């Protein structure tokens, strides 16, 4: 997986998931890999970017063509199970933010 998701010209949606992991794997890595594969197969999926530091804090941003696509992903039963396990086993705290991306810039030159 590359570092940056190849994204289309906006608008599109971003789901920003920030979380602090609990200690231990408890099946997390396998489920994370499965969820990434399943999300990529969903209609309207555009890409994902993720990072985690050594202290267990991570951010994953998934990108979606429209709001209907991200709502459909949220309602996939296996995704709902992963969310439940996340609350019970994998995260001591998390927050989810949903944003509509109106514009983006690439760099290092950035906005010209």
N, C-alpha and C positions, 0 to 999 in steps of 0.2 A: 504494500500500500504506500502510495506517495504521501508526502507531508501535507500537500495542499490539494483540496478537492478541485477538480476541473469544473468550474461553474459557468452557467450561461449568463447572458446579459440580464440584469435585474428587470423586473421584480421576481423574487422567489422568497421562500421562507427559511428561517433558521431556527432550529430548536437547540437551545444552549443548556446542556445538562452539566452542572457543577456539583461535585460530590467529594466527600471525605470517606475513604474506605475504612472498614474495620480491619483488624489483623486477621490473617489467614485467607486462604483461597476459597474454600468451601464450594468449589465448582464455578467460581466467578469467571476465570479465564475461558473455560469452555463455553459458558453461556454468552460471554461477551463476543466471542468469535462467531457463535451461531447467530446472535442477534444482528451482527454486522452483515453476515451473509444473507439473512432473511430480509433485512431492510433494503439491501441492494437489489433484491428481486421485486420490490414493491413498485407498482406504477407511481410515477411522480418523484421517485428518489433521485437525488442529484449527486450526493456525495457525503463524505464524513471527514472530519478532522478531529483528532483526539490526542491528548497528552496527559501524563500523570507524573507528579514528582515523587521523590523518595519518601516523603512524609505521608503519602496516601491521598493527597489532594489532586483531583483530576478534572479536566474539562473536555467534554465531547460535544461537538457541534455537528448536527446532521442537517442537511439541506434538502428542501422539498420544493417541487414546482409550484404547488399551490396549497392552500389550507386544507382542502379536501384530502389531498394525498397524505398529509401529516396526521390528520384525524383518522384516516383509514389505518395507518400504521399503528397508531395508539390503540386501536381496537382489535388488532391481531391477537388471538388468544395466547399464543406462545410468548408474545411481547408482554401481555398482561401478567403472565406467570413470572417472567423475568423481573418485572416491576415489583411484584409481591415479594419475591426472594430478595430483591434489593433492599426493600424496607425491613425484612426480617433478619437478613444475614450479612449483607455486603456493605451497607452504608450507615455511618453514624449520623450523617446529615447530608442532605442534598437540596438543590433548588433547580427548578426548570423554568426557563424563560423562552418565550416564543416571540420571534420578531419577523417583521416583513422587511426584507432587504430592498431598499429603493435604489441604491447605487453602491458600487465598490470601486476600489482603486488598487492597482498593482504597483509594485515598486522594485527596486528602491527609489525610483524617480517619483513614484506616487502620482498625485494629481498634477497635471500640467496646466 
